[in-house]
């Protein structure tokens, strides 16, 4: 059996698991980056040692003016070469470390983006109906990019800084343990402060991303409905909505910046305190003879540099906290289990469906808070026949079509294709057998040909043939570039009837044995409806067709009519048979003729039924 479209409990620490899985996948480049980071650390630790050797071997004890022997010159040249060698190692290590980390970051961004987008495609319509589109887009774009920066910038800096700190402490401990402990006296305090600040910064980052997702959702929704906004003159209203959310985002951003600045200033102060203490104690150590002047130079150089890795750790830790907050948003999406499964076997028949559709005692609700959309619906649609579903808006007609197309699975009962429960069949196979034509065909940016051949590799001749059969070729040839004419978002510039005929051609190309036509002519004028109907006649020929419509004239052309009220089928039969008696279908016909279909109360339909001889039984 397939999984229900409900979310499973997210795993513990999903963001960390997600990060670990990608680290394993790109371990080669990351291992190379780690090795070069070690080399870079050694180069930074070695940087003050040529000066130490020069002071101890060439300067100390020689007075104000002195001459260099041949051995001294050789040593000096060796030290100069050592400085250049250290610089070369530093440069090469920095190059390869940055390159490998950047490459890993880009690969991880690619993997995360494609994995997240692929998972979003698999998630059911129940999930997408409850999540703002703009927020999902923000996760696929901005959040994923931030995780890439975590590898490209943050992790490398954190690792290098931590290694430098450990190396400095080890060398200083070897030179003079008291100086080492004094220099690192501030480290525990810094770690405690860092832990405190990171919790605040991470929470702020999570709030920031949530608000940015809301802003993206508002902007996406408003820009998608810009014609409505212009028509109602609500530009100021929409701007105010975004401005309020943006102001909230600004306030959190300012607070986060204040916390980061406070943390950075604290690191600077602690670094200065450590340098002052080391300088004072170091001079005393030289005076006592415990260390040489060169040793003091190394210790002071390390202490002066100490604040930089500490500050880098502080700064990159805040970035890491923000990146982890974004990673959590991605992991949240990937942890959702609201998808339609292929059953235990995902069986794919090796044949085209005959086209027999059965609904057996089907009940369904979109979520637990809403009333059932369908209750105990039973239907039998023979292969090649036409069934019209009629009734008031909200009666459940489109839900029946969605279940047949397997956009959802029923909560109770079963939907069967050729006698086989659809949940036991491959989801891809079911979708290939059921073609869906919506009330308003959705077109994508691209050429007319691309839209007709959407998701296939159909050649030009095939595309022209289906366009001709759909009655669309005449207006397509009249476009500036014919089938190669580029369309704007949503097919802007085409009429509703033209978009619908392209939709018919798109379904014809797939040649499905079962059709679900959801209000295919609603909103069209008489001329456009006639052209669309001509295309529909080609489309439905020889196919099992479920026609969802308010149009009684369309319903009368079906083999059978099912009248739906409040998620139930209250009447079923041949159109002329139902019209010949005192039926709900006849009431609908009369109401539509009075242009009052939407005002018809469902109770009027129920009262019009004779209880025993016109029920929802389906022969």
C-alpha positions in Angstrom: 0.0 0.0 0.0 1.1 3.5 -0.6 2.0 6.0 2.1 -0.6 8.4 3.2 0.1 12.1 2.5 1.0 12.9 6.1 4.3 14.2 7.4 6.5 11.9 9.3 8.3 13.0 12.4 11.5 14.8 11.4 14.7 12.9 12.4 16.7 14.1 15.3 19.3 16.7 14.3 18.2 16.6 10.6 20.5 19.5 9.6 23.6 17.8 11.1 22.7 14.5 9.3 22.2 16.3 6.1 25.5 18.1 6.4 27.3 14.9 7.3 25.9 13.1 4.3 27.3 15.7 2.0 30.7 15.8 3.7 31.0 12.1 3.1 30.0 12.5 -0.6 32.7 15.1 -1.2 35.3 13.7 1.2 38.1 13.7 -1.4 38.1 17.5 -2.0 37.5 18.2 1.7 40.4 15.9 2.7 42.6 17.8 0.3 41.4 21.1 1.8 42.2 19.7 5.2 45.7 18.8 4.3 46.4 22.2 2.8 44.9 23.8 5.8 47.4 22.0 8.0 50.2 23.2 5.7 48.9 26.7 5.9 48.8 26.5 9.7 52.5 25.3 9.8 53.5 28.2 7.5 51.8 30.7 9.8 53.4 29.2 12.9 56.8 29.2 11.2 56.5 32.9 10.1 58.2 34.5 13.1 61.0 31.9 13.5 63.4 33.3 11.0 63.3 36.6 13.0 63.8 34.6 16.2 66.9 32.9 14.8 68.3 36.1 13.4 67.9 37.9 16.8 69.4 35.0 18.8 72.2 34.0 16.4 73.1 37.2 14.7 72.1 40.1 16.9 72.1 39.2 20.6 75.3 40.0 22.5 77.1 41.8 19.6 76.7 45.4 20.7 75.6 48.4 18.8 77.8 47.9 15.8 79.2 44.5 14.6 80.5 42.7 11.5 79.0 39.5 10.0 81.3 36.6 9.4 81.0 34.4 6.3 79.0 31.9 8.4 76.7 34.7 9.6 76.1 35.7 6.0 75.4 32.2 5.0 72.9 31.9 7.9 71.3 35.2 6.9 70.9 34.1 3.3 69.4 30.8 4.6 66.9 32.7 6.7 65.9 34.9 3.8 65.3 31.8 1.7 63.3 30.3 4.6 61.1 33.4 4.7 60.5 33.1 0.9 59.8 29.4 1.3 57.4 29.9 4.1 55.6 32.6 2.0 55.5 30.1 -1.0 54.0 27.4 1.2 51.5 29.8 2.6 50.4 31.0 -0.9 50.1 27.5 -2.4 48.3 26.2 0.6 45.9 29.1 0.6 45.2 28.6 -3.1 44.5 24.9 -3.0 42.5 25.2 0.3 40.3 27.9 -1.1 39.9 26.1 -4.4 38.9 22.8 -2.9 36.6 24.4 -0.4 35.0 26.6 -3.1 34.6 23.6 -5.4 33.1 21.5 -2.6 30.7 24.3 -1.8 29.5 24.7 -5.3 29.0 20.9 -5.7 27.1 20.8 -2.4 24.9 23.7 -3.5 24.2 21.9 -6.7 23.4 18.6 -4.9 21.2 20.3 -2.2 19.3 22.4 -4.7 18.5 19.5 -7.1 17.7 17.2 -4.1 15.4 19.8 -2.6 13.7 20.7 -5.8 13.3 17.0 -6.7 11.7 16.3 -3.3 9.4 19.3 -3.7 8.2 17.9 -7.0 7.4 14.5 -5.3 5.5 16.1 -2.4 1.8 15.9 -2.8 -0.6 18.7 -3.5 -1.7 18.5 0.1 1.8 19.8 1.1 1.9 22.5 -1.6 -1.5 23.7 -0.7 -0.4 24.6 2.8 3.0 26.1 2.0 3.6 29.5 0.5 5.3 29.3 -2.9 7.7 32.2 -2.2 9.0 30.5 1.0 9.7 27.3 -0.9 11.5 29.3 -3.6 13.6 31.1 -0.9 14.7 27.7 0.4 15.7 26.4 -3.0 17.7 29.5 -3.8 18.9 31.7 -0.9 19.0 29.0 1.8 20.9 26.5 -0.4 23.4 29.2 -1.4 24.1 30.0 2.2 24.9 26.4 2.9 27.4 26.5 0.0 29.1 29.5 1.6 29.3 27.5 4.8 31.8 25.2 3.1 33.4 27.7 0.8 34.1 30.3 3.5 33.2 29.5 7.0 34.3 25.9 7.6 37.8 26.5 6.1 38.3 29.7 8.2 37.1 28.0 11.4 39.4 24.9 10.8 42.4 27.1 10.0 41.9 29.4 13.0 41.4 26.5 15.4 44.6 24.7 14.2 46.5 28.0 14.4 45.3 28.4 18.0 46.3 24.9 18.9 49.7 25.2 17.2 50.4 28.5 18.9 49.5 27.1 22.3 51.8 24.1 21.7 54.8 26.1 20.6 54.3 28.7 23.4 54.0 25.9 26.0 57.3 24.5 24.7 59.0 27.9 24.9 57.6 28.9 28.3 54.6 27.3 30.0 53.6 30.4 32.2 53.6 32.6 29.1 51.4 30.1 27.2 48.9 30.0 30.0 48.8 33.8 30.3 48.4 34.2 26.6 45.5 31.8 26.5 44.0 32.9 29.8 41.1 34.6 27.9 40.2 31.6 25.8 37.8 29.9 28.3 36.0 33.2 28.8 35.8 33.7 25.1 34.4 30.2 24.5 31.7 30.8 27.2 30.8 34.1 25.7 30.7 32.6 22.2 28.3 29.9 23.3 26.0 32.4 24.8 26.1 34.7 21.7 25.7 31.9 19.2 22.4 30.8 20.6 21.0 34.3 20.3 22.4 34.8 16.8 21.1 31.4 15.6 17.6 32.1 16.9 17.7 35.6 15.2 18.9 34.0 11.9 16.1 31.5 12.0 13.6 34.3 12.6 15.2 36.3 9.8 14.8 33.5 7.3 11.2 32.9 8.2 10.4 36.6 7.7 12.3 36.6 4.4 10.3 33.6 3.3 7.1 35.5 4.1 8.3 38.5 2.1 9.2 36.3 -0.8 5.7 34.6 -0.7 4.0 38.0 -0.6 6.0 39.3 -3.5 5.5 36.1 -5.5 1.7 36.2 -4.9 1.4 39.9 -5.7 3.5 39.8 -8.9 1.6 36.8 -10.1 -1.7 38.7 -9.6 -0.4 42.1 -10.9 -3.4 42.6 -13.1 -5.8 42.3 -10.2 -3.7 44.8 -8.2 -3.8 47.2 -11.1 -7.5 46.7 -11.6 -8.3 47.5 -7.9 -5.6 50.1 -7.5 -4.1 48.4 -4.5 -0.5 49.1 -5.2 -0.2 51.1 -1.9 -1.9 48.3 0.1 0.5 45.6 -1.3 3.5 47.9 -0.7 2.4 48.5 2.9 2.1 44.7 3.5 5.7 44.1 2.3 6.9 47.2 4.1 5.6 46.0 7.5 7.2 42.6 7.1 10.5 44.2 5.8 10.5 46.5 8.9 10.2 43.5 11.1 13.1 41.8 9.2 15.1 45.0 9.5 14.6 45.2 13.3 15.9 41.6 13.7 18.8 42.3 11.3 19.9 45.4 13.3 19.7 43.4 16.6 21.8 40.6 15.1 24.4 43.2 13.8 24.5 44.7 17.3 25.1 41.4 18.9 27.9 40.5 16.4 29.6 43.9 16.8 29.5 43.5 20.6 31.0 40.1 20.3 33.8 41.3 18.0 34.6 44.2 20.3 34.9 41.8 23.2 37.3 39.7 21.3 39.5 42.8 20.6 39.5 43.8 24.2 40.4 40.3 25.4 43.2 40.1 22.8 44.7 43.4 23.9 44.6 42.2 27.6 46.4 39.0 26.6 49.1 40.9 24.7 49.8 43.3 27.5 50.1 40.5 30.0 52.4 38.5 27.8 54.6 41.5 27.0 55.1 42.3 30.7 55.7 38.7 31.8 57.9 38.0 28.8 60.3 40.8 29.5 60.6 39.5 33.1 61.2 36.0 31.7 64.0 37.3 29.5 65.5 39.2 32.4 65.4 35.9 34.5 67.1 34.0 31.6 64.2 31.6 31.2 63.8 32.5 27.5 65.8 34.3 24.9 65.0 37.6 23.2 64.1 35.7 20.1 61.7 33.5 22.1 60.0 36.7 23.3 59.6 37.9 19.8 57.9 34.6 18.8 55.6 34.7 21.9 54.6 38.3 21.3 54.1 37.7 17.6 51.8 34.8 18.4 50.0 36.8 21.0 49.5 39.7 18.6 48.1 37.2 16.1 46.1 35.4 18.7 43.2 37.8 18.5 42.8 37.4 14.7 42.0 33.6 14.8 39.8 34.3 17.9 38.0 37.0 16.0 37.8 34.9 12.9 36.3 32.1 15.0 33.8 34.5 16.5 32.8 36.0 13.2 32.6 32.7 11.3 30.7 31.1 14.1 28.0 33.7 13.7 27.9 32.9 9.9 27.9 29.2 10.7 24.9 29.7 13.0 23.1 31.5 10.3 24.0 28.8 7.8 22.8 26.1 10.1 19.5 27.9 10.6 19.2 27.8 6.8 20.3 24.2 6.6 17.6 23.4 9.1 15.0 24.9 6.7 16.2 22.7 3.9 16.3 19.6 6.2 12.8 20.4 7.2 11.6 20.1 3.6 13.6 17.0 2.9 12.2 15.4 6.1 8.6 15.7 4.9 7.1 12.4 3.9 3.9 13.9 2.3 4.3 12.2 -1.0 2.4 9.6 -3.0 4.2 6.3 -2.9 4.3 3.5 -5.6 3.1 0.9 -3.1 5.1 -2.1 -2.0 6.1 -3.1 -5.6 5.3 -0.1 -7.7 4.1 -2.4 -10.4 4.2 -1.0 -13.9 1.9 -2.8 -16.4 3.6 -3.5 -19.7 0.5 -2.4 -21.6 -1.7 0.6 -22.2 -4.7 0.9 -20.0 -8.0 -0.2 -21.4 -9.6 2.7 -19.6 -12.1 1.3 -17.1 -12.4 3.5 -14.0 -14.0 2.5 -10.7 -14.4 4.3 -7.5 -15.5 2.1 -4.7 -16.9 3.7 -1.5 -14.4 6.5 -1.7 -14.2 9.1 1.0 -11.6 11.9 1.2 -10.8 15.1 3.0 -8.0 17.5 2.3 -7.0 17.9 5.9 -8.3 16.9 9.3 -9.7 20.4 10.1 -11.9 20.5 7.0 -15.2 18.7 6.3 -15.0 15.7 4.0 -14.8 16.6 0.3 -16.2 13.1 -0.7 -18.3 10.7 1.3 -18.9 7.1 0.1 -18.7 7.8 -3.6 -19.1 4.7 -5.9 -18.8 5.0 -9.6 -18.2 2.7 -12.6 -17.0 4.3 -15.8 -16.7 1.7 -18.7 -13.8 2.0 -21.0 -14.4 4.4 -23.8 -17.6 6.0 -22.2 -18.2 9.6 -21.2 -19.3 10.5 -17.7 -20.4 14.1 -16.8 -20.0 15.2 -13.2 -22.4 18.1 -12.5 -23.4 20.0 -9.4 -22.9 23.2 -7.5 -19.4 24.5 -6.9 -17.8 22.7 -3.9 -19.9 19.6 -4.4 -16.7 17.5 -4.9 -16.6 17.1 -8.7 -13.0 18.3 -9.1 -11.9 16.1 -6.1 -13.2 13.0 -8.0 -11.1 14.1 -11.0 -8.1 14.7 -8.8 -8.4 11.2 -7.3 -8.7 9.5 -10.7 -5.6 11.4 -11.9 -4.0 10.3 -8.5 -3.1 13.7 -7.4 -4.3 12.4 -4.0 -5.1 9.0 -2.5 -8.5 8.4 -0.9 -8.7 8.2 2.8 -11.2 5.3 2.5 -12.1 3.1 -0.3 -10.2 2.7 -3.6 -9.8 4.1 -7.1 -9.2 1.4 -9.6 -7.8 1.4 -13.1 -8.9 -1.6 -15.1 -9.8 -3.3 -11.9 -6.4 -2.7 -10.2 -6.1 -0.4 -7.2 -4.2 2.7 -8.4 -2.1 2.7 -5.2 -0.6 -0.7 -6.2 0.5 0.6 -9.6 3.4 2.7 -10.6 2.5 6.4 -10.1 4.3 7.3 -13.3 2.2 4.7 -15.2 -1.0 6.0 -13.8 -0.2 9.6 -14.7 0.7 8.4 -18.2 -2.7 6.8 -18.6 -4.8 9.7 -17.3 -4.7 13.0 -19.2 -5.9 16.1 -17.4 -7.2 19.3 -19.0 -7.9 22.1 -16.5 -10.3 25.0 -16.8 -7.4 27.4 -17.5 -4.4 25.7 -19.3 -1.1 26.7 -17.6 1.6 27.6 -20.1 5.3 28.1 -19.4 7.8 30.6 -20.7 9.2 29.2 -24.0 8.0 28.5 -27.5 4.5 27.3 -28.5 6.2 24.1 -29.6 7.9 23.6 -26.3 4.5 24.0 -24.5 2.7 21.5 -26.7 5.6 19.0 -26.4 6.1 19.7 -22.7 8.0 16.8 -21.1 8.4 14.9 -24.3 10.8 14.8 -27.2 8.1 14.9 -29.9 9.4 16.0 -33.3 8.0 19.0 -35.3 5.7 16.9 -37.5 4.0 15.3 -34.5 3.5 18.6 -32.8 1.9 20.1 -35.9 -0.4 17.0 -36.2 -1.7 17.3 -32.7 -2.0 21.1 -33.0 -4.1 20.6 -36.1 -6.3 18.0 -34.4 -6.9 20.3 -31.5 -7.9 23.1 -33.9 -5.0 25.2 -32.8 -2.8 25.2 -35.9 -4.6 28.0 -37.7 -4.0 30.6 -35.0 -0.5 29.2 -34.3 0.5 29.7 -37.9 -0.7 33.3 -37.7 1.7 34.0 -34.9 4.9 35.9 -35.8 7.1 32.8 -35.7 4.5 30.1 -35.8 5.3 27.2 -33.5 8.6 28.9 -32.6 6.9 32.0 -31.2 8.1 32.6 -27.7 5.4 33.0 -25.0 5.6 35.1 -21.9 4.9 33.8 -18.4 1.6 32.1 -18.3 1.1 32.4 -22.1 0.4 36.1 -21.8 -0.8 37.5 -25.2 -3.0 34.5 -26.0 -6.7 34.4 -25.4 -8.3 31.9 -23.1 -9.6 29.8 -26.0 -6.1 29.8 -27.6 -4.5 28.6 -24.4 -7.1 25.9 -24.0 -6.5 24.6 -27.5 -2.8 24.4 -26.8 -3.7 22.5 -23.7 -5.8 20.1 -25.8 -2.9 19.6 -28.2 -0.6 18.9 -25.2 -2.9 16.2 -23.9 -3.5 14.7 -27.4 0.3 14.3 -27.8 0.4 12.1 -24.8 -2.5 10.0 -26.2 -3.9 8.9 -22.8 -6.7 6.3 -22.7 -8.4 8.2 -19.8 -9.3 11.9 -19.8 -10.3 14.2 -16.9 -11.7 17.5 -18.3 -12.2 20.0 -15.5 -14.5 22.8 -16.7 -12.8 23.0 -20.1 -15.0 25.7 -21.5 -15.9 27.8 -18.5 -15.2 31.5 -19.0 -15.0 31.3 -22.8 -17.2 33.3 -25.2 -19.4 31.5 -27.6 -16.9 31.6 -30.5 -14.0 30.4 -28.4 -16.1 27.7 -26.8 -17.1 26.4 -30.3 -13.5 26.2 -31.3 -12.5 24.5 -28.1 -15.4 22.0 -28.4 -14.1 21.1 -31.9 -10.8 20.3 -30.4 -12.4 18.4 -27.5 -14.3 16.2 -30.0 -10.9 15.0 -31.4 -9.6 14.6 -27.9 -12.3 12.5 -26.4 -12.8 10.2 -29.4 -12.3 6.6 -28.2 -11.2 7.5 -24.7 -12.7 7.1 -21.3 -13.8 10.7 -20.4 -14.7 12.2 -17.0 -16.2 15.6 -17.8 -16.5 18.0 -14.8 -18.8 20.8 -15.9 -21.4 23.3 -14.9 -22.6 23.3 -18.5 -25.7 21.2 -18.9 -25.3 21.4 -22.7 -21.9 19.7 -22.4 -23.3 17.2 -19.8 -26.1 16.2 -22.2 -23.5 15.0 -24.7 -22.1 12.4 -22.2 -23.2 8.8 -22.0 -24.0 9.1 -18.3 -24.5 12.0 -15.8 -23.7 11.9 -12.1 -25.1 14.7 -10.0 -23.1 15.6 -6.9 -24.2 17.3 -3.7 -22.1 17.8 -0.6 -19.5 15.2 -1.6 -22.0 12.5 -2.5 -23.5 11.3 -5.7 -27.2 11.8 -5.4 -28.2 10.8 -8.9 -26.9 8.8 -11.8 -28.2 7.9 -15.2 -28.3 8.7 -18.9 -28.9 12.5 -19.5 -32.1 12.1 -21.5 -33.4 9.6 -19.0 -32.8 12.0 -16.1 -34.3 14.9 -18.0 -37.5 13.0 -18.7 -38.4 12.7 -15.0 -38.5 14.9 -11.9 -34.8 14.7 -11.4 -32.0 16.8 -9.8 -30.4 17.0 -13.2 -33.5 18.5 -14.6 -33.6 21.0 -11.7 -30.0 22.0 -12.6 -31.0 22.4 -16.2 -33.8 24.7 -15.3 -31.7 26.7 -12.9 -29.0 27.2 -15.5 -31.6 28.4 -18.0 -32.6 31.0 -15.4 -28.9 31.9 -15.0 -29.2 30.9 -11.4 -27.1 27.7 -11.1 -24.8 29.1 -8.4 -27.7 30.3 -6.3 -29.4 26.8 -6.2 -29.4 25.5 -2.6 -28.2 21.9 -2.2 -31.3 21.2 -0.1 -33.4 22.0 -3.1 -31.6 19.2 -5.0 -32.1 16.8 -2.2 -35.8 17.6 -1.8 -36.3 17.1 -5.5 -35.1 13.5 -5.4 -37.5 10.6 -5.1 -35.8 8.5 -2.3 -36.0 5.0 -3.7 -35.9 5.0 -7.5 -33.2 7.7 -8.1 -30.2 7.0 -5.9 -26.5 7.2 -6.3 -26.4 3.6 -7.4 -24.2 3.2 -10.5 -25.2 0.4 -12.9 
